[in-house]
């Protein structure tokens, strides 16, 4: 499934501010210090993403909702209203109630993560409430081992999950390894390449470990459809010039 490769900047929100995620150690996350912005306010970072980098979308993880089930609803509403970027939101969706709670925020995509959904029935609930085109399923891992609080999902392998996602008509997944977040160790893996070769009929976005623009170029050549970036962006390793050059040449 060929489409333009998407570089997607990430904002992790905790206690109402943007924080630097590191290897899934969420209790240790500190407010972000981005080379291109003195602010850790999510709206200010989104403005930098839009104006400096010409990004058109951003992935937001509401860690307060994911960890403590205390979503930043009012802040998220304000973010969506104030930015021109399309927002992909991971708010730790667990059940049908959560889907309804976030349904009318105005985000472009609602992420259903294996880490938090209580069963695969939640995917059906989200389809009925939002439509397939507004849903992304995130397959969450730690050191490439599946993470899920659901016994049903925890007993599945990744290929089975992807197969079920495709059966439901969802066109896009995220492969996210929490152990790689903030590591700058490289976004790809042999395992990911195998998954890509076995599922050519679905879009795959990778998350965790993207180190620089050459890494992005490699992932594009391997046939992936996008990558989430945070640390390499905030540290200034991936620059506005890198992003512009990438899209001009691709």
LINQUI-V744832 format. One record per backbone hydrogen bond with DSSP energy under -1.0 kcal/mol. NH is the residue of the N-H (numbers start at 1). CO is the residue of the C=O. If there is no record, write none. Layout:
BEGIN
NH_CO + NH_CO
END
This chain:
BEGIN
6_225 + 8_227 + 10_229 + 11_59 + 13_61 + 14_17 + 17_14 + 18_40 + 19_12 + 20_30 + 23_181 + 25_22 + 26_24 + 28_25 + 29_26 + 32_18 + 35_234 + 37_34 + 45_41 + 46_42 + 47_43 + 48_44 + 49_45 + 50_46 + 51_47 + 52_48 + 53_48 + 55_49 + 58_86 + 59_9 + 60_88 + 61_11 + 62_90 + 63_13 + 63_61 + 66_62 + 67_63 + 68_64 + 69_65 + 70_64 + 73_71 + 76_72 + 77_73 + 78_74 + 79_75 + 80_76 + 81_77 + 82_78 + 83_79 + 86_56 + 88_58 + 89_109 + 90_60 + 99_95 + 100_96 + 101_97 + 102_98 + 105_102 + 108_87 + 109_87 + 110_134 + 111_89 + 112_136 + 114_138 + 116_113 + 117_113 + 118_94 + 122_119 + 124_120 + 125_121 + 126_122 + 127_123 + 128_124 + 129_125 + 130_126 + 131_127 + 134_131 + 135_132 + 136_110 + 137_172 + 138_112 + 139_174 + 141_176 + 142_145 + 145_142 + 147_140 + 154_150 + 155_151 + 156_153 + 161_157 + 162_158 + 163_159 + 164_160 + 165_161 + 166_162 + 167_163 + 168_164 + 169_166 + 170_165 + 173_203 + 174_137 + 175_205 + 176_139 + 177_207 + 178_141 + 180_177 + 183_180 + 186_209 + 193_189 + 194_190 + 195_191 + 196_192 + 197_193 + 198_194 + 199_195 + 203_171 + 205_173 + 206_226 + 207_175 + 216_212 + 217_213 + 218_214 + 219_215 + 220_216 + 221_217 + 222_218 + 223_220 + 224_219 + 225_204 + 227_6 + 228_206 + 229_8 + 234_230 + 235_231 + 236_233 + 237_232 + 238_232 + 243_239 + 244_240 + 245_241 + 246_242 + 247_243 + 248_244 + 249_245 + 250_246
END
